Amino acid sequence: MGRIGFRNRKVKRSPGNSGDESGTRPAPSAYLGRILGVRVSALVEIALFLGGALLIDYFFLSGNRFVSVEPHPFWVIVLLISVQYGTNEGIVAALASSAALLAGNLPAQTIDQDFYSYLFAIALNPMLWSTTAIVVGELRMRYARREHQLSESLADAEKREETIALAYQELVAAHERLEVSVASDLTTVLTLYRASKRLQNLSAEEVLNGAAEMVA
């Protein structure tokens, strides 16, 4: 009988996510830890970007923290952090950008502005940054959760594949043992048949002399 070959693939186990809600393998910067649920790496990136932007504005530009620039450069860090890390870090980036823009830098109210128009003008960018951080961050978290579910499904499928492979190997081993047993029984039957055919043409003395051979 022909035998079917089967290669048992080793199941690759991905490392644990170490409590990361995204379920993906954390980047090296993720091992820096968290502060109040916010990754330290995100805080470092926010501080470096805002610090660098403010230094450039202070030494090389007008020093008004890009108030007249549209779109405002702080959009970059809000979007990048929201896309890379998710909602919590995106909101922190929006709050930090708002503080960097408005702390000690509130514009003067003009004559043609009432209080609400003035308040709206001040809060426009912070509100847009916060809203964008929530929307983009939630989309990022949704994608991360979906990725985590797919990773778990893949792990379950690989485990089932390994179980099936082991069961198949056991079945092949049992099949081989059965082949040996059937072949042995068939050889015994053929030997008895040939011996009995010979006995029909032998005399009594020849039968007694060949009994040992038949018993063997």
For each residue, the residues with C-beta under 8 A, 3 or more apart:
1: 179
2:
3: 172 176
4: 172
5:
6: 165 168 169 172
7:
8: 162 165 166 169
9: 161 165
10:
11: 158 159 161 162
12: 158
13: 155
14: 25 151 155
15: 25
16:
17: 20 22 23 24 25 26 148
18: 26
19:
20: 17 23 24 26 30
21: 86 141 144 145 148
22: 17 86 141 144 145 147 148
23: 17 20 144 145 147 148 149 151 152
24: 17 20 144 147 148 151
25: 14 15 17
26: 17 18 20 30 31
27: 30 41
28: 31
29: 32 39 41
30: 20 26 27 39 41
31: 26 28
32: 29 39 40 41 44
33: 39 40
34: 37 38 39 40
35: 38 40 43
36:
37: 34 88
38: 34 35 42 43 88 89 92
39: 29 30 32 33 34 42 43 85 89
40: 32 33 34 35 43 44
41: 27 29 30 32 44 45
42: 38 39 45 46 81 84 85 89 92 93
43: 35 38 39 40 46 47 92
44: 32 40 41 47 48
45: 41 42 48 49 77 80 81
46: 42 43 49 50 77 81 92 93 96
47: 43 44 50 51 96
48: 44 45 51 52
49: 45 46 52 53 76 77
50: 46 47 53 54 74 77 96 97 100
51: 47 48 54 55
52: 48 49 55 56
53: 49 50 56 57 66 73 74 100
54: 50 51 57 58 65 100
55: 51 52 58 59
56: 52 53 59 60 61
57: 53 54 60 61 62 63 64 65 66
58: 54 55 61 63
59: 55 56
60: 56 57
61: 56 57 58 64 66
62: 57 68
63: 57 58
64: 57 61 67 68 105
65: 54 57 100 101 105
66: 53 57 61 69 72 73 74 101
67: 64 101 105 107
68: 62 64
69: 66 72 73
70:
71: 75
72: 66 69 75 101 125
73: 53 66 69 76
74: 50 53 66 77 78 97 100 101 125 129
75: 71 72 78 79 129 132
76: 49 73 79 80
77: 45 46 49 50 74 80 81 93 97
78: 74 75 81 82 90 93 94 97 129 132 133
79: 75 76 82 83 132 136
80: 45 76 77 83 84
81: 42 45 46 77 78 84 85 89 90 92 93 133
82: 78 79 85 86 87 89 90 93 132 133 136 137 140
83: 79 80 136 140
84: 42 80 81 89 140
85: 39 42 81 82 88 89 90 137 140
86: 21 22 82 89 90 137 138 140 141 144
87: 82 90 91 133 134 137 138 140 141
88: 37 38 85 91 92 137
89: 38 39 42 81 82 84 85 86 92 93 137
90: 78 81 82 85 86 87 93 94 132 133 134 136 137 140
91: 87 88 94 95 130 133 134 137
92: 38 42 43 46 81 88 89 95 96
93: 42 46 77 78 81 82 89 90 96 97 129 133
94: 78 90 91 97 98 126 129 130 132 133
95: 91 92 98 99 126 130
96: 46 47 50 92 93 99 100
97: 50 74 77 78 93 94 100 101 125 126 129
98: 94 95 101 102 125 126 129 130
99: 95 96 102 103
100: 50 53 54 65 74 96 97 103
101: 65 66 67 72 74 97 98 105 125 126
102: 98 99 105 106 122 126
103: 99 100
104:
105: 64 65 67 101 102
106: 102 122
107: 67 121 122
108:
109: 113 115 118
110: 113 118
111:
112:
113: 109 110 117 118 121
114: 117 118
115: 109 118 119
116: 119 120
117: 113 114 120 121
118: 109 110 113 114 115 121 122
119: 115 116 122 123
120: 116 117 123 124
121: 107 113 117 118 124
122: 102 106 107 118 119
123: 119 120 126 127
124: 120 121 127 128
125: 72 74 97 98 101 128 129
126: 94 95 97 98 101 102 123 129 130
127: 123 124 130 131
128: 124 125 131 132
129: 74 75 78 93 94 97 98 125 126 132 133
130: 91 94 95 98 126 127 133 134
131: 127 128 134 135
132: 75 78 79 82 90 94 128 129 135 136
133: 78 81 82 87 90 91 93 94 129 130 136 137
134: 87 90 91 130 131 137 138
135: 131 132 138 139
136: 79 82 83 90 132 133 139 140
137: 82 85 86 87 88 89 90 91 133 134 140 141
138: 86 87 134 135 141 142
139: 135 136 142 143
140: 82 83 84 85 86 87 90 136 137 143 144
141: 21 22 86 87 137 138 144 145
142: 138 139 145 146
143: 139 140 146 147
144: 21 22 23 24 86 140 141 147 148
145: 21 22 23 141 142 148 149
146: 142 143 149 150
147: 22 23 24 143 144 150 151
148: 17 21 22 23 24 144 145 151 152
149: 23 145 146 152 153
150: 146 147 153 154
151: 14 23 24 147 148 154 155
152: 23 148 149 155 156
153: 149 150 156 157
154: 150 151 157 158
155: 13 14 151 152 158 159
156: 152 153 159 160
157: 153 154 160 161
158: 11 12 154 155 161 162
159: 11 155 156 162 163
160: 156 157 163 164
161: 9 11 157 158 164 165
162: 8 11 158 159 165 166
163: 159 160 166 167
164: 160 161 167 168
165: 6 8 9 161 162 168 169
166: 8 162 163 169 170
167: 163 164 170 171
168: 6 164 165 171 172
169: 6 8 165 166 172 173
170: 166 167 173 174
171: 167 168 174 175
172: 3 4 6 168 169 175 176
173: 169 170 176 177
174: 170 171 177 178
175: 171 172 178 179
176: 3 172 173 179 180
177: 173 174 180 181
178: 174 175 181 182
179: 1 175 176 182 183
180: 176 177 183 184
181: 177 178 184 185
182: 178 179 185 186
183: 179 180 186 187
184: 180 181 187 188
185: 181 182 188 189
186: 182 183 189 190
187: 183 184 190 191
188: 184 185 191 192
189: 185 186 192 193
190: 186 187 193 194
191: 187 188 194 195
192: 188 189 195 196 214
193: 189 190 196 197
194: 190 191 197 198
195: 191 192 198 199 210 213 214
196: 192 193 199 200
197: 193 194 200 201
198: 194 195 201 202 210
199: 195 196 202 207 210 214
200: 196 197
201: 197 198
202: 198 199 206 207 210
203: 206 207
204: 207 208
205: 208 209
206: 202 203 209 210
207: 199 202 203 204 210 211
208: 204 205 211
209: 205 206 212
210: 195 198 199 202 206 207 213 214
211: 207 208 214 215
212: 209 215 216
213: 195 210 216
214: 192 195 199 210 211
215: 211 212
216: 212 213
